[in-house]
Protein backbone atom coordinates (compact mmCIF):
# COMPACT_ATOMS: atom_id res chain seq x y z
CA UNK A 1 0.00 0.00 0.00
CA UNK A 2 1.40 3.36 -0.96
CA UNK A 3 1.13 6.17 1.52
CA UNK A 4 1.65 9.71 0.44
CA UNK A 5 1.73 12.40 3.06
CA UNK A 6 0.00 15.65 2.20
CA UNK A 7 1.97 18.66 3.35
CA UNK A 8 0.39 22.07 3.09
CA UNK A 9 3.01 24.52 1.86
CA UNK A 10 1.84 27.65 3.66
CA UNK A 11 -0.95 28.48 6.03
CA UNK A 12 -3.39 30.78 4.28
CA UNK A 13 -4.66 32.38 7.49
CA UNK A 14 -1.19 33.68 8.31
CA UNK A 15 -1.04 35.76 5.14
CA UNK A 16 -2.31 39.26 4.54
CA UNK A 17 -4.86 39.92 1.79
CA UNK A 18 -2.15 41.46 -0.39
CA UNK A 19 0.04 38.37 0.02
CA UNK A 20 -2.90 36.13 -0.89
CA UNK A 21 -3.62 38.24 -3.97
CA UNK A 22 0.02 38.16 -5.05
CA UNK A 23 0.11 34.39 -4.58
CA UNK A 24 -3.01 34.10 -6.74
CA UNK A 25 -1.44 36.23 -9.47
CA UNK A 26 1.76 34.15 -9.37
CA UNK A 27 -0.33 30.96 -9.62
CA UNK A 28 -2.13 32.37 -12.66
CA UNK A 29 1.16 33.25 -14.36
CA UNK A 30 2.68 29.85 -13.53
CA UNK A 31 -0.39 28.02 -14.82
CA UNK A 32 -0.41 30.11 -18.01
CA UNK A 33 3.26 29.22 -18.58
CA UNK A 34 2.52 25.52 -18.02
CA UNK A 35 -0.41 25.71 -20.46
CA UNK A 36 1.73 27.42 -23.10
CA UNK A 37 4.44 24.78 -22.65
CA UNK A 38 1.97 21.89 -22.94
CA UNK A 39 0.49 23.42 -26.11
CA UNK A 40 3.94 23.80 -27.68
CA UNK A 41 4.92 20.25 -26.71
CA UNK A 42 1.63 18.89 -28.09
CA UNK A 43 2.51 20.29 -31.52
CA UNK A 44 5.58 18.03 -31.68
CA UNK A 45 4.29 15.08 -29.66
CA UNK A 46 4.71 11.60 -31.00
CA UNK A 47 2.22 8.75 -30.65
CA UNK A 48 2.75 7.94 -26.98
CA UNK A 49 2.71 11.52 -25.74
CA UNK A 50 -0.29 12.94 -27.60
CA UNK A 51 -2.74 11.80 -24.90
CA UNK A 52 -0.41 13.05 -22.16
CA UNK A 53 -0.15 16.56 -23.57
CA UNK A 54 -3.88 16.63 -24.34
CA UNK A 55 -4.50 15.90 -20.67
CA UNK A 56 -1.98 18.55 -19.58
CA UNK A 57 -3.63 21.16 -21.80
CA UNK A 58 -7.11 20.36 -20.46
CA UNK A 59 -5.93 20.27 -16.84
CA UNK A 60 -4.05 23.57 -17.07
CA UNK A 61 -6.90 25.27 -18.94
CA UNK A 62 -9.37 24.17 -16.26
CA UNK A 63 -7.03 25.37 -13.50
CA UNK A 64 -6.46 28.69 -15.28
CA UNK A 65 -10.21 29.23 -15.71
CA UNK A 66 -10.73 28.58 -11.99
CA UNK A 67 -7.93 30.93 -10.94
CA UNK A 68 -9.14 33.68 -13.27
CA UNK A 69 -12.68 33.46 -11.85
CA UNK A 70 -11.23 33.60 -8.35
CA UNK A 71 -9.21 36.70 -9.29
CA UNK A 72 -12.27 38.39 -10.76
CA UNK A 73 -14.28 37.70 -7.59
CA UNK A 74 -11.50 39.31 -5.54
CA UNK A 75 -11.54 42.34 -7.81
CA UNK A 76 -8.07 41.74 -9.20
CA UNK A 77 -7.92 43.45 -12.56
CA UNK A 78 -6.98 41.00 -15.27
CA UNK A 79 -4.91 43.66 -17.03
CA UNK A 80 -2.63 43.70 -13.97
CA UNK A 81 -2.09 39.96 -14.35
CA UNK A 82 -1.28 40.35 -18.04
CA UNK A 83 1.12 43.21 -17.27
CA UNK A 84 2.96 41.14 -14.67
CA UNK A 85 3.05 38.17 -17.06
CA UNK A 86 4.56 40.34 -19.80
CA UNK A 87 7.14 41.84 -17.44
CA UNK A 88 8.12 38.42 -16.13
CA UNK A 89 8.61 37.02 -19.63
CA UNK A 90 10.70 40.00 -20.75
CA UNK A 91 13.05 39.70 -17.79
Biopython code that builds the backbone (N, CA, C, O; Angstrom):
import numpy as np
from Bio.PDB.StructureBuilder import StructureBuilder

atoms = [
    (1, "UNK", "N", (0.846, -1.177, 0.000)),
    (1, "UNK", "CA", (0.000, 0.000, 0.000)),
    (1, "UNK", "C", (0.897, 1.247, 0.000)),
    (1, "UNK", "O", (1.803, 1.375, 0.823)),
    (2, "UNK", "N", (0.634, 2.125, -0.904)),
    (2, "UNK", "CA", (1.400, 3.363, -0.963)),
    (2, "UNK", "C", (0.774, 4.400, -0.045)),
    (2, "UNK", "O", (-0.448, 4.532, 0.025)),
    (3, "UNK", "N", (1.606, 5.111, 0.638)),
    (3, "UNK", "CA", (1.131, 6.166, 1.523)),
    (3, "UNK", "C", (1.847, 7.441, 1.139)),
    (3, "UNK", "O", (3.076, 7.508, 1.130)),
    (4, "UNK", "N", (1.068, 8.438, 0.825)),
    (4, "UNK", "CA", (1.651, 9.710, 0.441)),
    (4, "UNK", "C", (1.164, 10.775, 1.413)),
    (4, "UNK", "O", (-0.038, 11.005, 1.551)),
    (5, "UNK", "N", (2.086, 11.405, 2.066)),
    (5, "UNK", "CA", (1.733, 12.403, 3.065)),
    (5, "UNK", "C", (1.464, 13.740, 2.388)),
    (5, "UNK", "O", (2.255, 14.206, 1.568)),
    (6, "UNK", "N", (0.354, 14.341, 2.740)),
    (6, "UNK", "CA", (0.001, 15.650, 2.203)),
    (6, "UNK", "C", (0.583, 16.706, 3.129)),
    (6, "UNK", "O", (0.310, 16.714, 4.330)),
    (7, "UNK", "N", (1.375, 17.583, 2.569)),
    (7, "UNK", "CA", (1.973, 18.658, 3.354)),
    (7, "UNK", "C", (1.523, 19.980, 2.754)),
    (7, "UNK", "O", (1.794, 20.274, 1.590)),
    (8, "UNK", "N", (0.838, 20.766, 3.556)),
    (8, "UNK", "CA", (0.395, 22.071, 3.090)),
    (8, "UNK", "C", (1.597, 23.002, 3.116)),
    (8, "UNK", "O", (2.306, 23.103, 4.117)),
    (9, "UNK", "N", (1.815, 23.690, 1.976)),
    (9, "UNK", "CA", (3.008, 24.521, 1.861)),
    (9, "UNK", "C", (2.990, 25.716, 2.808)),
    (9, "UNK", "O", (3.954, 25.942, 3.539)),
    (10, "UNK", "N", (1.928, 26.461, 2.801)),
    (10, "UNK", "CA", (1.838, 27.650, 3.656)),
    (10, "UNK", "C", (0.440, 27.759, 4.232)),
    (10, "UNK", "O", (-0.540, 27.394, 3.584)),
    (11, "UNK", "N", (0.355, 28.255, 5.434)),
    (11, "UNK", "CA", (-0.947, 28.479, 6.033)),
    (11, "UNK", "C", (-1.543, 29.753, 5.452)),
    (11, "UNK", "O", (-0.924, 30.816, 5.498)),
    (12, "UNK", "N", (-2.745, 29.638, 4.906)),
    (12, "UNK", "CA", (-3.389, 30.785, 4.277)),
    (12, "UNK", "C", (-3.802, 31.844, 5.309)),
    (12, "UNK", "O", (-3.766, 33.040, 5.019)),
    (13, "UNK", "N", (-4.189, 31.410, 6.497)),
    (13, "UNK", "CA", (-4.664, 32.377, 7.485)),
    (13, "UNK", "C", (-3.555, 33.270, 8.022)),
    (13, "UNK", "O", (-3.836, 34.314, 8.610)),
    (14, "UNK", "N", (-2.305, 32.879, 7.829)),
    (14, "UNK", "CA", (-1.186, 33.676, 8.308)),
    (14, "UNK", "C", (-0.782, 34.774, 7.327)),
    (14, "UNK", "O", (0.105, 35.576, 7.620)),
    (15, "UNK", "N", (-1.428, 34.810, 6.172)),
    (15, "UNK", "CA", (-1.039, 35.760, 5.141)),
    (15, "UNK", "C", (-1.999, 36.937, 5.095)),
    (15, "UNK", "O", (-3.187, 36.802, 5.388)),
    (16, "UNK", "N", (-1.464, 38.093, 4.721)),
    (16, "UNK", "CA", (-2.310, 39.262, 4.538)),
    (16, "UNK", "C", (-3.076, 39.117, 3.233)),
    (16, "UNK", "O", (-2.764, 38.245, 2.422)),
    (17, "UNK", "N", (-4.070, 39.959, 3.025)),
    (17, "UNK", "CA", (-4.863, 39.919, 1.794)),
    (17, "UNK", "C", (-3.990, 40.211, 0.581)),
    (17, "UNK", "O", (-4.160, 39.592, -0.469)),
    (18, "UNK", "N", (-3.059, 41.146, 0.716)),
    (18, "UNK", "CA", (-2.146, 41.463, -0.387)),
    (18, "UNK", "C", (-1.266, 40.269, -0.738)),
    (18, "UNK", "O", (-1.025, 39.999, -1.914)),
    (19, "UNK", "N", (-0.786, 39.558, 0.270)),
    (19, "UNK", "CA", (0.038, 38.371, 0.025)),
    (19, "UNK", "C", (-0.767, 37.276, -0.669)),
    (19, "UNK", "O", (-0.262, 36.593, -1.560)),
    (20, "UNK", "N", (-2.027, 37.115, -0.253)),
    (20, "UNK", "CA", (-2.898, 36.132, -0.894)),
    (20, "UNK", "C", (-3.152, 36.499, -2.356)),
    (20, "UNK", "O", (-3.141, 35.636, -3.234)),
    (21, "UNK", "N", (-3.380, 37.791, -2.606)),
    (21, "UNK", "CA", (-3.624, 38.244, -3.971)),
    (21, "UNK", "C", (-2.390, 38.044, -4.846)),
    (21, "UNK", "O", (-2.501, 37.624, -5.998)),
    (22, "UNK", "N", (-1.220, 38.344, -4.298)),
    (22, "UNK", "CA", (0.020, 38.160, -5.046)),
    (22, "UNK", "C", (0.245, 36.677, -5.350)),
    (22, "UNK", "O", (0.663, 36.321, -6.452)),
    (23, "UNK", "N", (-0.030, 35.828, -4.380)),
    (23, "UNK", "CA", (0.112, 34.394, -4.585)),
    (23, "UNK", "C", (-0.839, 33.903, -5.680)),
    (23, "UNK", "O", (-0.480, 33.040, -6.481)),
    (24, "UNK", "N", (-2.046, 34.458, -5.707)),
    (24, "UNK", "CA", (-3.012, 34.101, -6.736)),
    (24, "UNK", "C", (-2.508, 34.523, -8.113)),
    (24, "UNK", "O", (-2.608, 33.762, -9.075)),
    (25, "UNK", "N", (-1.969, 35.730, -8.207)),
    (25, "UNK", "CA", (-1.437, 36.228, -9.474)),
    (25, "UNK", "C", (-0.264, 35.358, -9.939)),
    (25, "UNK", "O", (-0.173, 35.013, -11.117)),
    (26, "UNK", "N", (0.616, 35.011, -9.028)),
    (26, "UNK", "CA", (1.758, 34.154, -9.367)),
    (26, "UNK", "C", (1.263, 32.784, -9.844)),
    (26, "UNK", "O", (1.818, 32.221, -10.787)),
    (27, "UNK", "N", (0.232, 32.252, -9.204)),
    (27, "UNK", "CA", (-0.331, 30.964, -9.624)),
    (27, "UNK", "C", (-0.923, 31.054, -11.021)),
    (27, "UNK", "O", (-0.802, 30.119, -11.813)),
    (28, "UNK", "N", (-1.560, 32.173, -11.322)),
    (28, "UNK", "CA", (-2.130, 32.366, -12.658)),
    (28, "UNK", "C", (-1.015, 32.400, -13.698)),
    (28, "UNK", "O", (-1.114, 31.754, -14.742)),
    (29, "UNK", "N", (0.032, 33.143, -13.417)),
    (29, "UNK", "CA", (1.155, 33.245, -14.360)),
    (29, "UNK", "C", (1.823, 31.883, -14.554)),
    (29, "UNK", "O", (2.126, 31.489, -15.680)),
    (30, "UNK", "N", (2.048, 31.171, -13.457)),
    (30, "UNK", "CA", (2.682, 29.852, -13.529)),
    (30, "UNK", "C", (1.817, 28.887, -14.336)),
    (30, "UNK", "O", (2.331, 28.137, -15.165)),
    (31, "UNK", "N", (0.515, 28.904, -14.098)),
    (31, "UNK", "CA", (-0.395, 28.019, -14.818)),
    (31, "UNK", "C", (-0.438, 28.373, -16.297)),
    (31, "UNK", "O", (-0.483, 27.484, -17.147)),
    (32, "UNK", "N", (-0.426, 29.663, -16.609)),
    (32, "UNK", "CA", (-0.407, 30.105, -18.006)),
    (32, "UNK", "C", (0.870, 29.623, -18.695)),
    (32, "UNK", "O", (0.819, 29.169, -19.838)),
    (33, "UNK", "N", (1.999, 29.715, -18.020)),
    (33, "UNK", "CA", (3.264, 29.218, -18.578)),
    (33, "UNK", "C", (3.207, 27.709, -18.825)),
    (33, "UNK", "O", (3.671, 27.225, -19.858)),
    (34, "UNK", "N", (2.637, 26.974, -17.875)),
    (34, "UNK", "CA", (2.515, 25.525, -18.019)),
    (34, "UNK", "C", (1.590, 25.170, -19.180)),
    (34, "UNK", "O", (1.853, 24.220, -19.918)),
    (35, "UNK", "N", (0.505, 25.933, -19.344)),
    (35, "UNK", "CA", (-0.413, 25.712, -20.458)),
    (35, "UNK", "C", (0.282, 25.980, -21.791)),
    (35, "UNK", "O", (0.165, 25.190, -22.727)),
    (36, "UNK", "N", (0.996, 27.087, -21.872)),
    (36, "UNK", "CA", (1.734, 27.423, -23.097)),
    (36, "UNK", "C", (2.742, 26.325, -23.445)),
    (36, "UNK", "O", (2.871, 25.935, -24.605)),
    (37, "UNK", "N", (3.446, 25.837, -22.438)),
    (37, "UNK", "CA", (4.442, 24.785, -22.646)),
    (37, "UNK", "C", (3.782, 23.497, -23.139)),
    (37, "UNK", "O", (4.281, 22.859, -24.066)),
    (38, "UNK", "N", (2.667, 23.115, -22.525)),
    (38, "UNK", "CA", (1.966, 21.892, -22.937)),
    (38, "UNK", "C", (1.458, 22.025, -24.372)),
    (38, "UNK", "O", (1.503, 21.062, -25.137)),
    (39, "UNK", "N", (0.975, 23.212, -24.741)),
    (39, "UNK", "CA", (0.488, 23.425, -26.107)),
    (39, "UNK", "C", (1.628, 23.329, -27.121)),
    (39, "UNK", "O", (1.456, 22.752, -28.195)),
    (40, "UNK", "N", (2.784, 23.887, -26.787)),
    (40, "UNK", "CA", (3.942, 23.801, -27.682)),
    (40, "UNK", "C", (4.417, 22.352, -27.803)),
    (40, "UNK", "O", (4.729, 21.889, -28.900)),
    (41, "UNK", "N", (4.470, 21.646, -26.690)),
    (41, "UNK", "CA", (4.916, 20.250, -26.708)),
    (41, "UNK", "C", (3.939, 19.363, -27.475)),
    (41, "UNK", "O", (4.349, 18.412, -28.141)),
    (42, "UNK", "N", (2.645, 19.676, -27.380)),
    (42, "UNK", "CA", (1.633, 18.892, -28.094)),
    (42, "UNK", "C", (1.859, 18.949, -29.608)),
    (42, "UNK", "O", (1.651, 17.962, -30.314)),
    (43, "UNK", "N", (2.285, 20.108, -30.091)),
    (43, "UNK", "CA", (2.513, 20.290, -31.525)),
    (43, "UNK", "C", (3.551, 19.306, -32.066)),
    (43, "UNK", "O", (3.488, 18.918, -33.233)),
    (44, "UNK", "N", (4.498, 18.904, -31.232)),
    (44, "UNK", "CA", (5.581, 18.031, -31.676)),
    (44, "UNK", "C", (5.519, 16.640, -31.035)),
    (44, "UNK", "O", (6.455, 15.849, -31.154)),
    (45, "UNK", "N", (4.419, 16.358, -30.364)),
    (45, "UNK", "CA", (4.293, 15.083, -29.657)),
    (45, "UNK", "C", (4.187, 13.918, -30.625)),
    (45, "UNK", "O", (3.561, 14.013, -31.681)),
    (46, "UNK", "N", (4.808, 12.833, -30.242)),
    (46, "UNK", "CA", (4.712, 11.601, -31.004)),
    (46, "UNK", "C", (3.629, 10.731, -30.382)),
    (46, "UNK", "O", (3.063, 11.082, -29.347)),
    (47, "UNK", "N", (3.346, 9.617, -31.004)),
    (47, "UNK", "CA", (2.223, 8.749, -30.647)),
    (47, "UNK", "C", (1.956, 8.621, -29.150)),
    (47, "UNK", "O", (0.844, 8.890, -28.695)),
    (48, "UNK", "N", (2.944, 8.221, -28.398)),
    (48, "UNK", "CA", (2.746, 7.938, -26.985)),
    (48, "UNK", "C", (2.476, 9.154, -26.117)),
    (48, "UNK", "O", (1.927, 9.020, -25.023)),
    (49, "UNK", "N", (2.847, 10.326, -26.579)),
    (49, "UNK", "CA", (2.712, 11.520, -25.745)),
    (49, "UNK", "C", (1.535, 12.412, -26.123)),
    (49, "UNK", "O", (1.265, 13.393, -25.430)),
    (50, "UNK", "N", (0.842, 12.098, -27.186)),
    (50, "UNK", "CA", (-0.292, 12.938, -27.604)),
    (50, "UNK", "C", (-1.357, 12.987, -26.513)),
    (50, "UNK", "O", (-1.835, 14.068, -26.168)),
    (51, "UNK", "N", (-1.734, 11.836, -25.967)),
    (51, "UNK", "CA", (-2.740, 11.803, -24.899)),
    (51, "UNK", "C", (-2.247, 12.547, -23.657)),
    (51, "UNK", "O", (-3.016, 13.254, -23.005)),
    (52, "UNK", "N", (-0.977, 12.385, -23.336)),
    (52, "UNK", "CA", (-0.408, 13.049, -22.161)),
    (52, "UNK", "C", (-0.523, 14.568, -22.282)),
    (52, "UNK", "O", (-0.991, 15.233, -21.357)),
    (53, "UNK", "N", (-0.100, 15.112, -23.413)),
    (53, "UNK", "CA", (-0.152, 16.564, -23.573)),
    (53, "UNK", "C", (-1.581, 17.069, -23.712)),
    (53, "UNK", "O", (-1.882, 18.191, -23.306)),
    (54, "UNK", "N", (-2.460, 16.257, -24.280)),
    (54, "UNK", "CA", (-3.881, 16.631, -24.336)),
    (54, "UNK", "C", (-4.429, 16.788, -22.917)),
    (54, "UNK", "O", (-5.145, 17.742, -22.614)),
    (55, "UNK", "N", (-4.080, 15.840, -22.064)),
    (55, "UNK", "CA", (-4.497, 15.903, -20.666)),
    (55, "UNK", "C", (-3.910, 17.132, -19.975)),
    (55, "UNK", "O", (-4.612, 17.834, -19.248)),
    (56, "UNK", "N", (-2.633, 17.388, -20.201)),
    (56, "UNK", "CA", (-1.978, 18.545, -19.584)),
    (56, "UNK", "C", (-2.642, 19.853, -20.013)),
    (56, "UNK", "O", (-2.851, 20.748, -19.194)),
    (57, "UNK", "N", (-2.970, 19.956, -21.292)),
    (57, "UNK", "CA", (-3.634, 21.164, -21.802)),
    (57, "UNK", "C", (-4.983, 21.335, -21.121)),
    (57, "UNK", "O", (-5.298, 22.423, -20.638)),
    (58, "UNK", "N", (-5.780, 20.279, -21.076)),
    (58, "UNK", "CA", (-7.109, 20.356, -20.457)),
    (58, "UNK", "C", (-7.005, 20.682, -18.970)),
    (58, "UNK", "O", (-7.758, 21.513, -18.463)),
    (59, "UNK", "N", (-6.084, 20.038, -18.277)),
    (59, "UNK", "CA", (-5.927, 20.273, -16.838)),
    (59, "UNK", "C", (-5.493, 21.708, -16.548)),
    (59, "UNK", "O", (-6.037, 22.355, -15.653)),
    (60, "UNK", "N", (-4.524, 22.198, -17.296)),
    (60, "UNK", "CA", (-4.051, 23.565, -17.069)),
    (60, "UNK", "C", (-5.091, 24.602, -17.474)),
    (60, "UNK", "O", (-5.202, 25.644, -16.828)),
    (61, "UNK", "N", (-5.857, 24.335, -18.534)),
    (61, "UNK", "CA", (-6.901, 25.270, -18.937)),
    (61, "UNK", "C", (-7.993, 25.352, -17.874)),
    (61, "UNK", "O", (-8.488, 26.436, -17.567)),
    (62, "UNK", "N", (-8.365, 24.202, -17.316)),
    (62, "UNK", "CA", (-9.368, 24.168, -16.258)),
    (62, "UNK", "C", (-8.872, 24.909, -15.022)),
    (62, "UNK", "O", (-9.622, 25.669, -14.408)),
    (63, "UNK", "N", (-7.624, 24.692, -14.659)),
    (63, "UNK", "CA", (-7.034, 25.372, -13.500)),
    (63, "UNK", "C", (-6.966, 26.878, -13.744)),
    (63, "UNK", "O", (-7.281, 27.670, -12.855)),
    (64, "UNK", "N", (-6.554, 27.270, -14.948)),
    (64, "UNK", "CA", (-6.461, 28.687, -15.277)),
    (64, "UNK", "C", (-7.832, 29.350, -15.231)),
    (64, "UNK", "O", (-7.964, 30.459, -14.713)),
    (65, "UNK", "N", (-8.849, 28.689, -15.762)),
    (65, "UNK", "CA", (-10.212, 29.226, -15.705)),
    (65, "UNK", "C", (-10.656, 29.449, -14.261)),
    (65, "UNK", "O", (-11.235, 30.484, -13.932)),
    (66, "UNK", "N", (-10.378, 28.466, -13.404)),
    (66, "UNK", "CA", (-10.732, 28.576, -11.992)),
    (66, "UNK", "C", (-10.016, 29.751, -11.326)),
    (66, "UNK", "O", (-10.638, 30.542, -10.617)),
    (67, "UNK", "N", (-8.712, 29.860, -11.557)),
    (67, "UNK", "CA", (-7.928, 30.929, -10.937)),
    (67, "UNK", "C", (-8.365, 32.307, -11.434)),
    (67, "UNK", "O", (-8.399, 33.264, -10.661)),
    (68, "UNK", "N", (-8.697, 32.408, -12.719)),
    (68, "UNK", "CA", (-9.137, 33.680, -13.268)),
    (68, "UNK", "C", (-10.482, 34.099, -12.662)),
    (68, "UNK", "O", (-10.687, 35.276, -12.362)),
    (69, "UNK", "N", (-11.389, 33.149, -12.484)),
    (69, "UNK", "CA", (-12.678, 33.457, -11.847)),
    (69, "UNK", "C", (-12.460, 33.910, -10.410)),
    (69, "UNK", "O", (-13.105, 34.844, -9.932)),
    (70, "UNK", "N", (-11.549, 33.240, -9.738)),
    (70, "UNK", "CA", (-11.232, 33.598, -8.348)),
    (70, "UNK", "C", (-10.664, 35.017, -8.286)),
    (70, "UNK", "O", (-11.008, 35.790, -7.392)),
    (71, "UNK", "N", (-9.796, 35.353, -9.238)),
    (71, "UNK", "CA", (-9.211, 36.700, -9.288)),
    (71, "UNK", "C", (-10.285, 37.744, -9.550)),
    (71, "UNK", "O", (-10.285, 38.807, -8.930)),
    (72, "UNK", "N", (-11.194, 37.449, -10.458)),
    (72, "UNK", "CA", (-12.271, 38.389, -10.759)),
    (72, "UNK", "C", (-13.147, 38.632, -9.541)),
    (72, "UNK", "O", (-13.538, 39.768, -9.272)),
    (73, "UNK", "N", (-13.460, 37.563, -8.796)),
    (73, "UNK", "CA", (-14.276, 37.697, -7.587)),
    (73, "UNK", "C", (-13.586, 38.570, -6.544)),
    (73, "UNK", "O", (-14.250, 39.284, -5.792)),
    (74, "UNK", "N", (-12.259, 38.515, -6.498)),
    (74, "UNK", "CA", (-11.497, 39.314, -5.537)),
    (74, "UNK", "C", (-11.270, 40.732, -6.039)),
    (74, "UNK", "O", (-10.715, 41.566, -5.324)),
    (75, "UNK", "N", (-11.700, 41.006, -7.268)),
    (75, "UNK", "CA", (-11.539, 42.344, -7.814)),
    (75, "UNK", "C", (-10.155, 42.623, -8.373)),
    (75, "UNK", "O", (-9.786, 43.778, -8.588)),
    (76, "UNK", "N", (-9.392, 41.566, -8.608)),
    (76, "UNK", "CA", (-8.072, 41.739, -9.196)),
    (76, "UNK", "C", (-8.273, 41.986, -10.680)),
    (76, "UNK", "O", (-8.902, 41.184, -11.371)),
    (77, "UNK", "N", (-7.746, 43.081, -11.161)),
    (77, "UNK", "CA", (-7.919, 43.450, -12.557)),
    (77, "UNK", "C", (-7.059, 42.534, -13.423)),
    (77, "UNK", "O", (-5.864, 42.366, -13.178)),
    (78, "UNK", "N", (-7.681, 41.952, -14.426)),
    (78, "UNK", "CA", (-6.977, 41.004, -15.268)),
    (78, "UNK", "C", (-5.857, 41.661, -16.054)),
    (78, "UNK", "O", (-4.882, 40.998, -16.406)),
    (79, "UNK", "N", (-5.978, 42.952, -16.337)),
    (79, "UNK", "CA", (-4.906, 43.663, -17.026)),
    (79, "UNK", "C", (-3.636, 43.680, -16.180)),
    (79, "UNK", "O", (-2.531, 43.644, -16.721)),
    (80, "UNK", "N", (-3.788, 43.734, -14.858)),
    (80, "UNK", "CA", (-2.633, 43.699, -13.966)),
    (80, "UNK", "C", (-1.909, 42.362, -14.114)),
    (80, "UNK", "O", (-0.680, 42.312, -14.136)),
    (81, "UNK", "N", (-2.678, 41.286, -14.215)),
    (81, "UNK", "CA", (-2.093, 39.958, -14.348)),
    (81, "UNK", "C", (-1.339, 39.874, -15.667)),
    (81, "UNK", "O", (-0.218, 39.367, -15.711)),
    (82, "UNK", "N", (-1.945, 40.367, -16.739)),
    (82, "UNK", "CA", (-1.278, 40.348, -18.040)),
    (82, "UNK", "C", (-0.009, 41.191, -18.023)),
    (82, "UNK", "O", (1.001, 40.808, -18.613)),
    (83, "UNK", "N", (-0.059, 42.333, -17.351)),
    (83, "UNK", "CA", (1.118, 43.206, -17.270)),
    (83, "UNK", "C", (2.259, 42.505, -16.534)),
    (83, "UNK", "O", (3.408, 42.554, -16.973)),
    (84, "UNK", "N", (1.944, 41.860, -15.431)),
    (84, "UNK", "CA", (2.960, 41.141, -14.669)),
    (84, "UNK", "C", (3.506, 39.980, -15.496)),
    (84, "UNK", "O", (4.708, 39.717, -15.481)),
    (85, "UNK", "N", (2.626, 39.288, -16.214)),
    (85, "UNK", "CA", (3.050, 38.173, -17.063)),
    (85, "UNK", "C", (4.014, 38.660, -18.141)),
    (85, "UNK", "O", (5.035, 38.023, -18.398)),
    (86, "UNK", "N", (3.695, 39.776, -18.762)),
    (86, "UNK", "CA", (4.559, 40.336, -19.803)),
    (86, "UNK", "C", (5.893, 40.750, -19.235)),
    (86, "UNK", "O", (6.935, 40.467, -19.826)),
    (87, "UNK", "N", (5.879, 41.421, -18.088)),
    (87, "UNK", "CA", (7.143, 41.842, -17.443)),
    (87, "UNK", "C", (8.011, 40.642, -17.103)),
    (87, "UNK", "O", (9.221, 40.649, -17.329)),
    (88, "UNK", "N", (7.373, 39.607, -16.552)),
    (88, "UNK", "CA", (8.117, 38.416, -16.132)),
    (88, "UNK", "C", (8.767, 37.739, -17.330)),
    (88, "UNK", "O", (9.895, 37.258, -17.228)),
    (89, "UNK", "N", (8.080, 37.694, -18.453)),
    (89, "UNK", "CA", (8.610, 37.024, -19.632)),
    (89, "UNK", "C", (9.657, 37.853, -20.361)),
    (89, "UNK", "O", (10.452, 37.305, -21.125)),
    (90, "UNK", "N", (9.673, 39.154, -20.142)),
    (90, "UNK", "CA", (10.698, 39.998, -20.750)),
    (90, "UNK", "C", (11.992, 39.943, -19.957)),
    (90, "UNK", "O", (13.077, 40.118, -20.511)),
    (91, "UNK", "N", (11.872, 39.701, -18.660)),
    (91, "UNK", "CA", (13.049, 39.698, -17.791)),
    (91, "UNK", "C", (13.909, 38.473, -17.968)),
    (91, "UNK", "O", (14.934, 38.337, -17.300)),
]
sb = StructureBuilder()
sb.init_structure("model")
sb.init_model(0)
sb.init_chain("A")
sb.init_seg("    ")
for serial, (resi, resn, name, xyz) in enumerate(atoms, 1):
    if name == "N":
        sb.init_residue(resn, " ", resi, " ")
    sb.init_atom(name, np.array(xyz, "f"), 0.0, 1.0, " ", f" {name:<3s}", serial, name[0])
structure = sb.get_structure()
